[in-house]
Amino acid sequence: MDLSIRIYYDMEKYSRNELEDYVKVYAERMGFDLEPRKFIELFVKSGILSFDTGTVEIGIPVIRAYMLAKGLAAKGIDGLDYFNLDGFDCDLQTFDLYCEFNNDHSVYELVNKKVSESIAYFESKPSSNGSAVSSGLVNSRLLAKSLDVSAFSDEISEKAREISDISSLVDEKQARIDIESSLRRSKSAQNVEKSIEDYPSEHVGANRFVASVFMLGSAAERMEDDVKRTTIKNILRIADLISSDIIALRSSSIDIDQIAAEMLEEIHSSGAFAVDGDEAEKDLKELVELIVADWEFNMLASPIMATLSFLCEIGRTNVLISPITRTPAGSRLEYLYRNGWVFDLDPVGQRKMAPELSKQLGSHPFLRVIFGLVMFHRTYWYHHGQLKRKAMVKGIDEIFKPLSIKSNFEIDDLD
């Protein structure tokens, strides 16, 4: 533990000879009868230690994280300095273990303070469409055409098949792949898909959000109830603010008609594939518009889908069920995160969370469809047993009911 702290916290460098001297002094102090050179070589051969950079490194990430986390936890609140919650990079693997080993409860207070600072930053930003996103009022060309996302995907495949029949393409998969590749290369798409790293303060806020969820998931059993609920409240709030901010920024940058026109021009100028006749050109235009609509929905929905999935997976401990349910939600999006999170934790015992959420979401389909997509995925990959899966599907159908669509999820097909 001491060596890991010296290397990664104190930033000390040890050549092989210097490490031998360090081991020799340590062995003499502890009364160990060992030969430093042979002792070190055992760890080098096993890959635990490495001198590839000229100085010693712990070569196996999980061992490095474990040793470092143990050493940092012994430092208590001072160990938190290593993770730089005011910066962009946080060693989350080590932070997760640090929160599990740490017994200094002031760490929770400091992390919550940092998250609160980021909440204040987002709340002070100039007014945009963020409040509309928080209310679920996000317009999507895809949802305007069809609330059944799987049926929409089938429509794209069918249109791509028609194009492949009248062009030089081999099949509908190639048609779809070529157009999607063209979309990703377009200037308009690249402008929309800007990384959060282009926005330093927002990046710091996202870093703090992720760290707070890891802290809650690892330390929930040792946190007092009021601390848990404060942490959950902050998590729900900053999750809303960050995802709303990203979606509002993306929404203001997307012009589907312009992007579709740009893609059509590139397809024609590149000669990637050719179609003959007005009818074929019309089919190509429709296919391009369908693919752009699908891309737009993914761009707008992915921040919320990723956030909800992250909460469900990293905050997946039953100790949190009661405090989550007792933490108030302040917006439709916060309700989605809170109810979706606790419903995934215990779909049978918390079956009331789906109808409660449905009452809050209103008639707009955006958040309802997102809930369904995330819970479909988690039902398939993360939940086992008929009882839980049936409860998940019933919850999804409860959210879908006002949209007059059903999940059509066959539980028996999952076994």
Disulfide bonds with the S-S distance in Angstrom:
none
